[in-house]
Amino acid sequence: MGFSFRGARLALLAGVIGVFVLADAAPPRAAEESSQALHFFRIGTGASGGTYFPIGGVIASAISSPPGARPCEKGGSCGVPGLIAVAQSTAGSLENLARIEAGELESGLAQADLAYAAFYGVGSFVKTPMTKLRAIAGLFREAVHIVVRTDSGIASIAQLKGKRVSVGEEGSGTLIDAEAFLAAYKVRRKDVRVVFLKPGAASDALREGRIDAFFLVAGWPNSTLVALAEALPIRLLPVDSAALPKLRQTHPFFGMVQIPADAYKGVPATDAVSVGAVWVTSTELDEGLVYGVTKALWEKSTRRLLDLGHPEGRQIRLETALDGLAIPLHPGAERFYREAGMLK
């Protein structure tokens, strides 16, 4: 798992957000503490305008405890001793899963349905199953946002025919879900003018009239959409619950949620499809390490970080950590949940 401190510095300078919990650092109390091994732990997230990126940063902060940090029992970091975790921006779920499987990331966030398909070799993964994937925890529910301008005249998904639609980045989970939605509403890919944009770029393009709609899979409220709704009137296209059975034929982990009326300025409560977000790692990681990061995630001190760090952080709770997991637990995570009395 090692890579040099110099390499980590270069990665950080290249745009990786590092979470260094040094505020409570104190001088080492003993020679063995000063020589404590330093380890780095990458968490693949998503685009900076999405939900995964800030949530990954909060988790990275919670599980980090650099050498010399004040101990947990004295009000310091309750992370893994010697660990510095970094939240790394990526294209999203698909890239995270592929890079975890390849050993290029220690962990990452991903949609539960995509983790399931990748692990079991379903659909587009039939020839390339990712059998090393393992779960650390289920985190929160995400909604499939389908965003249009209020003045566009578009009121349903079926009306996207002939329109310019951003379906997320190539390699993102949003793209997979967007294709499923269009198929469920009998809108063929060739019926729309497909554009591949990150959330921030898609928001700008909609505001400037360069696209007519975009898909975004994220928790709510999403910061990109909050800013967009402040800039101009927008609408979220509702999903008819009658379409859910067809969607679940290819995405068995889809459910229904209602995005509340106060999530985005001027947008009424909207029925949407949801999918769980899961924290994923690899069988290649040491059981003790994964036990440590799982334990750190559920420390009492992490609760405050989650509650204040992002609105979706409030959904991340120990009592729902095993709900809707699509792939097996890592042995280290399983050990923690067994000790917590959550597994027989």
Secondary structure, DSSP 8 states (H G I E B T S, - for coil): ----HHHHHHHHHTT-EE----TTB---SSHHHHT---EEEEEE---TTSSHHHHHHHHHHHHEE-TTB--GGGTS--SEETEEEEEE--S-HHHHHHHHHTTS-SEEEEEHHHHHHHHHT-GGGTTS--TTEEEEEEEEEEEEEEEEEGGG---SGGGGTTSEEE---TTSHHHHHHHHHHHHTT--GGGSEEE---HHHHHHHHHTTS-SEEEEEE-SS-HHHHHHHHHS-EEE----GGGHHHHHHH-TT-EEEEE-TTSSTT---EEEEEEEEEEEEETTS-HHHHHHHHHHHTSHHHHHHHHHH-GGGGG--GGGTTTT--S-B-HHHHHHHHHTTS--
